[in-house]
Amino acid sequence: MKKYEAIFILDMRKVEDEGKAFSEEFAKLIQSWGGTMVESVMMGRRQFAREIRKRKAGVYLNFVFEVDPEKETQIREQYKLDERVLRIMIILFDRPENVRSSLAAPEPAE
């Protein structure tokens, strides 16, 4: 299994709960394929620099997961057809273990 990072941009008009249901659905899909969800970060609504399909903003979600390489292609194909998804980007995860995500909540001060 390989480790991947995926960023989804969802259409605000088609998502009710800022992407919570989509996030849970994606996690269940990964688990049903025998993969594991490592990290899930809801980045919230953001304005676009340029319109995407006549939309000016979208809901951003960031996932880090482990899955077989063949399944990564299936994820792209499945969500390319999903009307809730405006954009998807999946890349191999190569962040060193001791480096935290800049998207994650800050660690509490001691």
Backbone atoms as SQL, in Angstrom:
CREATE TABLE atoms (id INTEGER PRIMARY KEY, chain TEXT, resi INTEGER, resn TEXT, atom TEXT, x REAL, y REAL, z REAL);
INSERT INTO atoms VALUES
  (1, 'A', 1, 'MET', 'N', 0.845, -1.185, 0.000),
  (2, 'A', 1, 'MET', 'CA', 0.000, 0.000, 0.000),
  (3, 'A', 1, 'MET', 'C', 0.883, 1.237, 0.000),
  (4, 'A', 2, 'LYS', 'N', 0.382, 2.263, -0.663),
  (5, 'A', 2, 'LYS', 'CA', 1.098, 3.530, -0.714),
  (6, 'A', 2, 'LYS', 'C', 0.289, 4.586, 0.015),
  (7, 'A', 3, 'LYS', 'N', 0.988, 5.635, 0.421),
  (8, 'A', 3, 'LYS', 'CA', 0.355, 6.728, 1.151),
  (9, 'A', 3, 'LYS', 'C', 0.102, 7.882, 0.178),
  (10, 'A', 4, 'TYR', 'N', -1.119, 8.380, 0.173),
  (11, 'A', 4, 'TYR', 'CA', -1.519, 9.453, -0.735),
  (12, 'A', 4, 'TYR', 'C', -2.094, 10.624, 0.046),
  (13, 'A', 5, 'GLU', 'N', -2.049, 11.786, -0.590),
  (14, 'A', 5, 'GLU', 'CA', -2.719, 12.970, -0.066),
  (15, 'A', 5, 'GLU', 'C', -3.675, 13.445, -1.152),
  (16, 'A', 6, 'ALA', 'N', -4.922, 13.711, -0.778),
  (17, 'A', 6, 'ALA', 'CA', -5.929, 14.149, -1.739),
  (18, 'A', 6, 'ALA', 'C', -6.569, 15.438, -1.252),
  (19, 'A', 7, 'ILE', 'N', -6.744, 16.371, -2.176),
  (20, 'A', 7, 'ILE', 'CA', -7.458, 17.604, -1.872),
  (21, 'A', 7, 'ILE', 'C', -8.684, 17.653, -2.773),
  (22, 'A', 8, 'PHE', 'N', -9.836, 17.795, -2.155),
  (23, 'A', 8, 'PHE', 'CA', -11.098, 17.907, -2.879),
  (24, 'A', 8, 'PHE', 'C', -11.606, 19.332, -2.737),
  (25, 'A', 9, 'ILE', 'N', -12.144, 19.881, -3.811),
  (26, 'A', 9, 'ILE', 'CA', -12.875, 21.147, -3.756),
  (27, 'A', 9, 'ILE', 'C', -14.316, 20.803, -4.088),
  (28, 'A', 10, 'LEU', 'N', -15.201, 21.056, -3.134),
  (29, 'A', 10, 'LEU', 'CA', -16.609, 20.710, -3.293),
  (30, 'A', 10, 'LEU', 'C', -17.440, 21.935, -3.627),
  (31, 'A', 11, 'ASP', 'N', -18.512, 21.714, -4.371),
  (32, 'A', 11, 'ASP', 'CA', -19.466, 22.759, -4.720),
  (33, 'A', 11, 'ASP', 'C', -20.306, 23.090, -3.490),
  (34, 'A', 12, 'MET', 'N', -20.261, 24.343, -3.055),
  (35, 'A', 12, 'MET', 'CA', -20.985, 24.750, -1.839),
  (36, 'A', 12, 'MET', 'C', -22.493, 24.556, -1.977),
  (37, 'A', 13, 'ARG', 'N', -23.005, 24.654, -3.181),
  (38, 'A', 13, 'ARG', 'CA', -24.443, 24.531, -3.396),
  (39, 'A', 13, 'ARG', 'C', -24.922, 23.091, -3.302),
  (40, 'A', 14, 'LYS', 'N', -24.027, 22.146, -3.433),
  (41, 'A', 14, 'LYS', 'CA', -24.407, 20.727, -3.424),
  (42, 'A', 14, 'LYS', 'C', -24.015, 20.033, -2.119),
  (43, 'A', 15, 'VAL', 'N', -23.360, 20.758, -1.219),
  (44, 'A', 15, 'VAL', 'CA', -22.909, 20.190, 0.057),
  (45, 'A', 15, 'VAL', 'C', -23.612, 20.945, 1.178),
  (46, 'A', 16, 'GLU', 'N', -24.287, 20.214, 2.037),
  (47, 'A', 16, 'GLU', 'CA', -25.081, 20.826, 3.097),
  (48, 'A', 16, 'GLU', 'C', -24.269, 21.182, 4.343),
  (49, 'A', 17, 'ASP', 'N', -23.389, 20.315, 4.759),
  (50, 'A', 17, 'ASP', 'CA', -22.771, 20.401, 6.085),
  (51, 'A', 17, 'ASP', 'C', -21.270, 20.685, 6.029),
  (52, 'A', 18, 'GLU', 'N', -20.854, 21.555, 5.134),
  (53, 'A', 18, 'GLU', 'CA', -19.432, 21.913, 4.992),
  (54, 'A', 18, 'GLU', 'C', -18.547, 20.703, 4.700),
  (55, 'A', 19, 'GLY', 'N', -19.125, 19.648, 4.133),
  (56, 'A', 19, 'GLY', 'CA', -18.341, 18.498, 3.711),
  (57, 'A', 19, 'GLY', 'C', -18.201, 17.380, 4.718),
  (58, 'A', 20, 'LYS', 'N', -18.876, 17.442, 5.873),
  (59, 'A', 20, 'LYS', 'CA', -18.742, 16.382, 6.881),
  (60, 'A', 20, 'LYS', 'C', -19.227, 15.036, 6.345),
  (61, 'A', 21, 'ALA', 'N', -20.389, 15.021, 5.695),
  (62, 'A', 21, 'ALA', 'CA', -20.933, 13.773, 5.155),
  (63, 'A', 21, 'ALA', 'C', -20.023, 13.228, 4.062),
  (64, 'A', 22, 'PHE', 'N', -19.488, 14.110, 3.225),
  (65, 'A', 22, 'PHE', 'CA', -18.568, 13.691, 2.164),
  (66, 'A', 22, 'PHE', 'C', -17.308, 13.082, 2.773),
  (67, 'A', 23, 'SER', 'N', -16.803, 13.694, 3.821),
  (68, 'A', 23, 'SER', 'CA', -15.603, 13.205, 4.494),
  (69, 'A', 23, 'SER', 'C', -15.830, 11.804, 5.067),
  (70, 'A', 24, 'GLU', 'N', -16.974, 11.596, 5.698),
  (71, 'A', 24, 'GLU', 'CA', -17.296, 10.286, 6.263),
  (72, 'A', 24, 'GLU', 'C', -17.467, 9.246, 5.154),
  (73, 'A', 25, 'GLU', 'N', -18.113, 9.649, 4.060),
  (74, 'A', 25, 'GLU', 'CA', -18.308, 8.754, 2.919),
  (75, 'A', 25, 'GLU', 'C', -16.964, 8.328, 2.321),
  (76, 'A', 26, 'PHE', 'N', -16.052, 9.277, 2.186),
  (77, 'A', 26, 'PHE', 'CA', -14.736, 8.979, 1.622),
  (78, 'A', 26, 'PHE', 'C', -13.958, 8.044, 2.545),
  (79, 'A', 27, 'ALA', 'N', -14.019, 8.280, 3.844),
  (80, 'A', 27, 'ALA', 'CA', -13.325, 7.418, 4.811),
  (81, 'A', 27, 'ALA', 'C', -13.872, 5.989, 4.752),
  (82, 'A', 28, 'LYS', 'N', -15.183, 5.840, 4.638),
  (83, 'A', 28, 'LYS', 'CA', -15.781, 4.499, 4.543),
  (84, 'A', 28, 'LYS', 'C', -15.351, 3.801, 3.261),
  (85, 'A', 29, 'LEU', 'N', -15.245, 4.554, 2.168),
  (86, 'A', 29, 'LEU', 'CA', -14.813, 3.978, 0.898),
  (87, 'A', 29, 'LEU', 'C', -13.388, 3.449, 1.009),
  (88, 'A', 30, 'ILE', 'N', -12.498, 4.246, 1.585),
  (89, 'A', 30, 'ILE', 'CA', -11.103, 3.832, 1.758),
  (90, 'A', 30, 'ILE', 'C', -11.025, 2.579, 2.632),
  (91, 'A', 31, 'GLN', 'N', -11.786, 2.553, 3.709),
  (92, 'A', 31, 'GLN', 'CA', -11.766, 1.396, 4.609),
  (93, 'A', 31, 'GLN', 'C', -12.356, 0.157, 3.937),
  (94, 'A', 32, 'SER', 'N', -13.385, 0.325, 3.103),
  (95, 'A', 32, 'SER', 'CA', -13.989, -0.818, 2.417),
  (96, 'A', 32, 'SER', 'C', -13.014, -1.449, 1.427),
  (97, 'A', 33, 'TRP', 'N', -12.045, -0.688, 0.935),
  (98, 'A', 33, 'TRP', 'CA', -11.028, -1.199, 0.024),
  (99, 'A', 33, 'TRP', 'C', -9.814, -1.730, 0.771),
  (100, 'A', 34, 'GLY', 'N', -9.863, -1.768, 2.076),
  (101, 'A', 34, 'GLY', 'CA', -8.753, -2.292, 2.863),
  (102, 'A', 34, 'GLY', 'C', -7.682, -1.263, 3.174),
  (103, 'A', 35, 'GLY', 'N', -7.954, 0.002, 2.905),
  (104, 'A', 35, 'GLY', 'CA', -6.999, 1.066, 3.197),
  (105, 'A', 35, 'GLY', 'C', -7.238, 1.658, 4.571),
  (106, 'A', 36, 'THR', 'N', -6.425, 2.640, 4.918),
  (107, 'A', 36, 'THR', 'CA', -6.590, 3.319, 6.199),
  (108, 'A', 36, 'THR', 'C', -6.565, 4.827, 5.985),
  (109, 'A', 37, 'MET', 'N', -7.402, 5.511, 6.714),
  (110, 'A', 37, 'MET', 'CA', -7.435, 6.971, 6.689),
  (111, 'A', 37, 'MET', 'C', -6.482, 7.457, 7.775),
  (112, 'A', 38, 'VAL', 'N', -5.474, 8.227, 7.393),
  (113, 'A', 38, 'VAL', 'CA', -4.465, 8.703, 8.332),
  (114, 'A', 38, 'VAL', 'C', -4.867, 10.053, 8.908),
  (115, 'A', 39, 'GLU', 'N', -5.327, 10.951, 8.046),
  (116, 'A', 39, 'GLU', 'CA', -5.641, 12.307, 8.487),
  (117, 'A', 39, 'GLU', 'C', -6.751, 12.872, 7.608),
  (118, 'A', 40, 'SER', 'N', -7.637, 13.627, 8.205),
  (119, 'A', 40, 'SER', 'CA', -8.713, 14.279, 7.473),
  (120, 'A', 40, 'SER', 'C', -8.853, 15.702, 8.015),
  (121, 'A', 41, 'VAL', 'N', -8.652, 16.695, 7.148),
  (122, 'A', 41, 'VAL', 'CA', -8.705, 18.093, 7.580),
  (123, 'A', 41, 'VAL', 'C', -9.738, 18.831, 6.745),
  (124, 'A', 42, 'MET', 'N', -10.705, 19.416, 7.417),
  (125, 'A', 42, 'MET', 'CA', -11.700, 20.245, 6.732),
  (126, 'A', 42, 'MET', 'C', -11.164, 21.672, 6.728),
  (127, 'A', 43, 'MET', 'N', -10.869, 22.174, 5.546),
  (128, 'A', 43, 'MET', 'CA', -10.225, 23.478, 5.425),
  (129, 'A', 43, 'MET', 'C', -11.233, 24.620, 5.296),
  (130, 'A', 44, 'GLY', 'N', -12.500, 24.307, 5.128),
  (131, 'A', 44, 'GLY', 'CA', -13.539, 25.320, 5.076),
  (132, 'A', 44, 'GLY', 'C', -13.743, 25.919, 3.695),
  (133, 'A', 45, 'ARG', 'N', -14.528, 26.987, 3.678),
  (134, 'A', 45, 'ARG', 'CA', -14.839, 27.676, 2.420),
  (135, 'A', 45, 'ARG', 'C', -13.722, 28.632, 2.049),
  (136, 'A', 46, 'ARG', 'N', -13.415, 28.671, 0.758),
  (137, 'A', 46, 'ARG', 'CA', -12.390, 29.581, 0.257),
  (138, 'A', 46, 'ARG', 'C', -12.834, 30.156, -1.076),
  (139, 'A', 47, 'GLN', 'N', -12.450, 31.397, -1.303),
  (140, 'A', 47, 'GLN', 'CA', -12.723, 32.060, -2.582),
  (141, 'A', 47, 'GLN', 'C', -11.717, 31.567, -3.624),
  (142, 'A', 48, 'PHE', 'N', -12.162, 31.461, -4.874),
  (143, 'A', 48, 'PHE', 'CA', -11.287, 31.081, -5.973),
  (144, 'A', 48, 'PHE', 'C', -10.666, 32.316, -6.591),
  (145, 'A', 49, 'ALA', 'N', -9.488, 32.173, -7.142),
  (146, 'A', 49, 'ALA', 'CA', -8.862, 33.252, -7.903),
  (147, 'A', 49, 'ALA', 'C', -9.589, 33.413, -9.242),
  (148, 'A', 50, 'ARG', 'N', -10.002, 32.274, -9.809),
  (149, 'A', 50, 'ARG', 'CA', -10.790, 32.255, -11.043),
  (150, 'A', 50, 'ARG', 'C', -11.978, 31.342, -10.833),
  (151, 'A', 51, 'GLU', 'N', -13.057, 31.617, -11.519),
  (152, 'A', 51, 'GLU', 'CA', -14.256, 30.796, -11.383),
  (153, 'A', 51, 'GLU', 'C', -14.002, 29.371, -11.885),
  (154, 'A', 52, 'ILE', 'N', -14.633, 28.410, -11.210),
  (155, 'A', 52, 'ILE', 'CA', -14.622, 27.020, -11.627),
  (156, 'A', 52, 'ILE', 'C', -16.071, 26.633, -11.854),
  (157, 'A', 53, 'ARG', 'N', -16.418, 26.303, -13.070),
  (158, 'A', 53, 'ARG', 'CA', -17.801, 25.950, -13.426),
  (159, 'A', 53, 'ARG', 'C', -18.795, 26.984, -12.921),
  (160, 'A', 54, 'LYS', 'N', -18.480, 28.237, -13.120),
  (161, 'A', 54, 'LYS', 'CA', -19.317, 29.384, -12.745),
  (162, 'A', 54, 'LYS', 'C', -19.518, 29.511, -11.243),
  (163, 'A', 55, 'ARG', 'N', -18.607, 28.974, -10.458),
  (164, 'A', 55, 'ARG', 'CA', -18.643, 29.100, -8.997),
  (165, 'A', 55, 'ARG', 'C', -17.498, 29.986, -8.565),
  (166, 'A', 56, 'LYS', 'N', -17.729, 30.821, -7.554),
  (167, 'A', 56, 'LYS', 'CA', -16.707, 31.748, -7.080),
  (168, 'A', 56, 'LYS', 'C', -16.006, 31.260, -5.821),
  (169, 'A', 57, 'ALA', 'N', -16.553, 30.224, -5.164),
  (170, 'A', 57, 'ALA', 'CA', -15.967, 29.700, -3.934),
  (171, 'A', 57, 'ALA', 'C', -16.313, 28.225, -3.808),
  (172, 'A', 58, 'GLY', 'N', -15.582, 27.541, -2.915),
  (173, 'A', 58, 'GLY', 'CA', -15.838, 26.130, -2.695),
  (174, 'A', 58, 'GLY', 'C', -15.384, 25.695, -1.316),
  (175, 'A', 59, 'VAL', 'N', -15.725, 24.479, -0.963),
  (176, 'A', 59, 'VAL', 'CA', -15.347, 23.890, 0.318),
  (177, 'A', 59, 'VAL', 'C', -14.151, 22.974, 0.065),
  (178, 'A', 60, 'TYR', 'N', -13.064, 23.207, 0.788),
  (179, 'A', 60, 'TYR', 'CA', -11.827, 22.445, 0.610),
  (180, 'A', 60, 'TYR', 'C', -11.701, 21.374, 1.687),
  (181, 'A', 61, 'LEU', 'N', -11.326, 20.165, 1.264),
  (182, 'A', 61, 'LEU', 'CA', -11.080, 19.055, 2.179),
  (183, 'A', 61, 'LEU', 'C', -9.733, 18.433, 1.836),
  (184, 'A', 62, 'ASN', 'N', -8.957, 18.087, 2.855),
  (185, 'A', 62, 'ASN', 'CA', -7.644, 17.476, 2.662),
  (186, 'A', 62, 'ASN', 'C', -7.631, 16.130, 3.378),
  (187, 'A', 63, 'PHE', 'N', -7.242, 15.066, 2.649),
  (188, 'A', 63, 'PHE', 'CA', -7.188, 13.722, 3.212),
  (189, 'A', 63, 'PHE', 'C', -5.798, 13.137, 3.009),
  (190, 'A', 64, 'VAL', 'N', -5.321, 12.401, 4.001),
  (191, 'A', 64, 'VAL', 'CA', -4.110, 11.592, 3.876),
  (192, 'A', 64, 'VAL', 'C', -4.552, 10.168, 4.173),
  (193, 'A', 65, 'PHE', 'N', -4.260, 9.256, 3.237),
  (194, 'A', 65, 'PHE', 'CA', -4.740, 7.884, 3.382),
  (195, 'A', 65, 'PHE', 'C', -3.760, 6.914, 2.738),
  (196, 'A', 66, 'GLU', 'N', -3.875, 5.645, 3.138),
  (197, 'A', 66, 'GLU', 'CA', -3.076, 4.570, 2.558),
  (198, 'A', 66, 'GLU', 'C', -4.018, 3.626, 1.835),
  (199, 'A', 67, 'VAL', 'N', -3.651, 3.292, 0.581),
  (200, 'A', 67, 'VAL', 'CA', -4.486, 2.409, -0.227),
  (201, 'A', 67, 'VAL', 'C', -3.620, 1.801, -1.332),
  (202, 'A', 68, 'ASP', 'N', -4.077, 0.718, -1.913),
  (203, 'A', 68, 'ASP', 'CA', -3.358, 0.106, -3.034),
  (204, 'A', 68, 'ASP', 'C', -3.327, 1.066, -4.222),
  (205, 'A', 69, 'PRO', 'N', -2.244, 1.069, -4.996),
  (206, 'A', 69, 'PRO', 'CA', -2.117, 1.989, -6.131),
  (207, 'A', 69, 'PRO', 'C', -3.240, 1.869, -7.166),
  (208, 'A', 70, 'GLU', 'N', -3.793, 0.662, -7.372),
  (209, 'A', 70, 'GLU', 'CA', -4.888, 0.509, -8.346),
  (210, 'A', 70, 'GLU', 'C', -6.133, 1.268, -7.892),
  (211, 'A', 71, 'LYS', 'N', -6.352, 1.336, -6.605),
  (212, 'A', 71, 'LYS', 'CA', -7.537, 2.004, -6.059),
  (213, 'A', 71, 'LYS', 'C', -7.455, 3.518, -6.224),
  (214, 'A', 72, 'GLU', 'N', -6.244, 4.053, -6.275),
  (215, 'A', 72, 'GLU', 'CA', -6.082, 5.503, -6.462),
  (216, 'A', 72, 'GLU', 'C', -6.700, 5.933, -7.788),
  (217, 'A', 73, 'THR', 'N', -6.520, 5.138, -8.819),
  (218, 'A', 73, 'THR', 'CA', -7.123, 5.436, -10.119),
  (219, 'A', 73, 'THR', 'C', -8.640, 5.342, -10.039),
  (220, 'A', 74, 'GLN', 'N', -9.148, 4.376, -9.301),
  (221, 'A', 74, 'GLN', 'CA', -10.594, 4.232, -9.141),
  (222, 'A', 74, 'GLN', 'C', -11.192, 5.425, -8.401),
  (223, 'A', 75, 'ILE', 'N', -10.452, 5.971, -7.436),
  (224, 'A', 75, 'ILE', 'CA', -10.927, 7.155, -6.718),
  (225, 'A', 75, 'ILE', 'C', -11.078, 8.311, -7.694),
  (226, 'A', 76, 'ARG', 'N', -10.066, 8.524, -8.527),
  (227, 'A', 76, 'ARG', 'CA', -10.129, 9.604, -9.525),
  (228, 'A', 76, 'ARG', 'C', -11.337, 9.433, -10.441),
  (229, 'A', 77, 'GLU', 'N', -11.528, 8.221, -10.944),
  (230, 'A', 77, 'GLU', 'CA', -12.633, 7.957, -11.876),
  (231, 'A', 77, 'GLU', 'C', -13.992, 8.155, -11.200),
  (232, 'A', 78, 'GLN', 'N', -14.116, 7.669, -9.978),
  (233, 'A', 78, 'GLN', 'CA', -15.391, 7.753, -9.276),
  (234, 'A', 78, 'GLN', 'C', -15.775, 9.200, -8.971),
  (235, 'A', 79, 'TYR', 'N', -14.822, 9.986, -8.478),
  (236, 'A', 79, 'TYR', 'CA', -15.149, 11.345, -8.070),
  (237, 'A', 79, 'TYR', 'C', -15.098, 12.343, -9.217),
  (238, 'A', 80, 'LYS', 'N', -14.541, 11.946, -10.354),
  (239, 'A', 80, 'LYS', 'CA', -14.586, 12.796, -11.538),
  (240, 'A', 80, 'LYS', 'C', -16.041, 12.958, -11.997),
  (241, 'A', 81, 'LEU', 'N', -16.847, 11.937, -11.767),
  (242, 'A', 81, 'LEU', 'CA', -18.251, 11.945, -12.182),
  (243, 'A', 81, 'LEU', 'C', -19.195, 12.489, -11.111),
  (244, 'A', 82, 'ASP', 'N', -18.701, 12.698, -9.907),
  (245, 'A', 82, 'ASP', 'CA', -19.537, 13.170, -8.796),
  (246, 'A', 82, 'ASP', 'C', -19.817, 14.658, -8.968),
  (247, 'A', 83, 'GLU', 'N', -21.085, 15.029, -8.962),
  (248, 'A', 83, 'GLU', 'CA', -21.451, 16.432, -9.200),
  (249, 'A', 83, 'GLU', 'C', -21.106, 17.349, -8.026),
  (250, 'A', 84, 'ARG', 'N', -20.832, 16.791, -6.866),
  (251, 'A', 84, 'ARG', 'CA', -20.441, 17.610, -5.713),
  (252, 'A', 84, 'ARG', 'C', -19.000, 18.091, -5.818),
  (253, 'A', 85, 'VAL', 'N', -18.169, 17.379, -6.577),
  (254, 'A', 85, 'VAL', 'CA', -16.738, 17.659, -6.656),
  (255, 'A', 85, 'VAL', 'C', -16.437, 18.584, -7.832),
  (256, 'A', 86, 'LEU', 'N', -15.853, 19.745, -7.519),
  (257, 'A', 86, 'LEU', 'CA', -15.416, 20.661, -8.572),
  (258, 'A', 86, 'LEU', 'C', -14.014, 20.304, -9.055),
  (259, 'A', 87, 'ARG', 'N', -13.121, 19.998, -8.129),
  (260, 'A', 87, 'ARG', 'CA', -11.739, 19.633, -8.461),
  (261, 'A', 87, 'ARG', 'C', -11.253, 18.573, -7.472),
  (262, 'A', 88, 'ILE', 'N', -10.322, 17.755, -7.956),
  (263, 'A', 88, 'ILE', 'CA', -9.679, 16.762, -7.107),
  (264, 'A', 88, 'ILE', 'C', -8.216, 16.677, -7.520),
  (265, 'A', 89, 'MET', 'N', -7.356, 16.581, -6.514),
  (266, 'A', 89, 'MET', 'CA', -5.931, 16.389, -6.767),
  (267, 'A', 89, 'MET', 'C', -5.433, 15.320, -5.797),
  (268, 'A', 90, 'ILE', 'N', -4.828, 14.273, -6.350),
  (269, 'A', 90, 'ILE', 'CA', -4.287, 13.198, -5.534),
  (270, 'A', 90, 'ILE', 'C', -2.803, 13.065, -5.868),
  (271, 'A', 91, 'ILE', 'N', -1.970, 13.127, -4.832),
  (272, 'A', 91, 'ILE', 'CA', -0.526, 13.005, -5.025),
  (273, 'A', 91, 'ILE', 'C', 0.033, 12.001, -4.009),
  (274, 'A', 92, 'LEU', 'N', 1.209, 11.474, -4.304),
  (275, 'A', 92, 'LEU', 'CA', 1.888, 10.616, -3.337),
  (276, 'A', 92, 'LEU', 'C', 2.297, 11.454, -2.139),
  (277, 'A', 93, 'PHE', 'N', 2.112, 10.927, -0.977),
  (278, 'A', 93, 'PHE', 'CA', 2.422, 11.631, 0.259),
  (279, 'A', 93, 'PHE', 'C', 3.892, 11.394, 0.581),
  (280, 'A', 94, 'ASP', 'N', 4.681, 12.458, 0.612),
  (281, 'A', 94, 'ASP', 'CA', 6.105, 12.287, 0.886),
  (282, 'A', 94, 'ASP', 'C', 6.623, 13.249, 1.945),
  (283, 'A', 95, 'ARG', 'N', 5.750, 13.700, 2.822),
  (284, 'A', 95, 'ARG', 'CA', 6.166, 14.577, 3.904),
  (285, 'A', 95, 'ARG', 'C', 6.919, 13.751, 4.945),
  (286, 'A', 96, 'PRO', 'N', 8.060, 14.215, 5.428),
  (287, 'A', 96, 'PRO', 'CA', 8.787, 13.482, 6.469),
  (288, 'A', 96, 'PRO', 'C', 7.930, 13.296, 7.719),
  (289, 'A', 97, 'GLU', 'N', 8.166, 12.231, 8.434),
  (290, 'A', 97, 'GLU', 'CA', 7.345, 11.884, 9.599),
  (291, 'A', 97, 'GLU', 'C', 7.358, 12.940, 10.698),
  (292, 'A', 98, 'ASN', 'N', 8.469, 13.642, 10.881),
  (293, 'A', 98, 'ASN', 'CA', 8.554, 14.609, 11.975),
  (294, 'A', 98, 'ASN', 'C', 8.014, 15.993, 11.602),
  (295, 'A', 99, 'VAL', 'N', 7.524, 16.171, 10.392),
  (296, 'A', 99, 'VAL', 'CA', 6.978, 17.459, 9.957),
  (297, 'A', 99, 'VAL', 'C', 5.462, 17.382, 9.997),
  (298, 'A', 100, 'ARG', 'N', 4.860, 18.312, 10.734),
  (299, 'A', 100, 'ARG', 'CA', 3.407, 18.343, 10.846),
  (300, 'A', 100, 'ARG', 'C', 2.802, 19.067, 9.663),
  (301, 'A', 101, 'SER', 'N', 1.561, 18.743, 9.369),
  (302, 'A', 101, 'SER', 'CA', 0.831, 19.429, 8.313),
  (303, 'A', 101, 'SER', 'C', 0.587, 20.875, 8.724),
  (304, 'A', 102, 'SER', 'N', 0.716, 21.796, 7.795),
  (305, 'A', 102, 'SER', 'CA', 0.437, 23.195, 8.095),
  (306, 'A', 102, 'SER', 'C', -1.061, 23.428, 8.225),
  (307, 'A', 103, 'LEU', 'N', -1.869, 22.450, 7.814),
  (308, 'A', 103, 'LEU', 'CA', -3.320, 22.567, 7.876),
  (309, 'A', 103, 'LEU', 'C', -3.876, 22.081, 9.204),
  (310, 'A', 104, 'ALA', 'N', -3.121, 21.275, 9.912),
  (311, 'A', 104, 'ALA', 'CA', -3.588, 20.694, 11.170),
  (312, 'A', 104, 'ALA', 'C', -3.640, 21.759, 12.264),
  (313, 'A', 105, 'ALA', 'N', -4.445, 21.485, 13.268),
  (314, 'A', 105, 'ALA', 'CA', -4.556, 22.408, 14.407),
  (315, 'A', 105, 'ALA', 'C', -3.220, 22.484, 15.135),
  (316, 'A', 106, 'PRO', 'N', -2.872, 23.636, 15.639),
  (317, 'A', 106, 'PRO', 'CA', -1.590, 23.761, 16.349),
  (318, 'A', 106, 'PRO', 'C', -1.598, 22.932, 17.629),
  (319, 'A', 107, 'GLU', 'N', -0.396, 22.478, 18.011),
  (320, 'A', 107, 'GLU', 'CA', -0.253, 21.695, 19.241),
  (321, 'A', 107, 'GLU', 'C', -0.408, 22.635, 20.438),
  (322, 'A', 108, 'PRO', 'N', -1.026, 22.159, 21.518),
  (323, 'A', 108, 'PRO', 'CA', -1.171, 23.016, 22.701),
  (324, 'A', 108, 'PRO', 'C', 0.174, 23.323, 23.333),
  (325, 'A', 109, 'ALA', 'N', 0.297, 24.528, 23.842),
  (326, 'A', 109, 'ALA', 'CA', 1.538, 24.960, 24.498),
  (327, 'A', 109, 'ALA', 'C', 1.642, 24.297, 25.867),
  (328, 'A', 110, 'GLU', 'N', 2.839, 23.962, 26.266),
  (329, 'A', 110, 'GLU', 'CA', 3.023, 23.297, 27.574),
  (330, 'A', 110, 'GLU', 'C', 3.390, 24.284, 28.638);
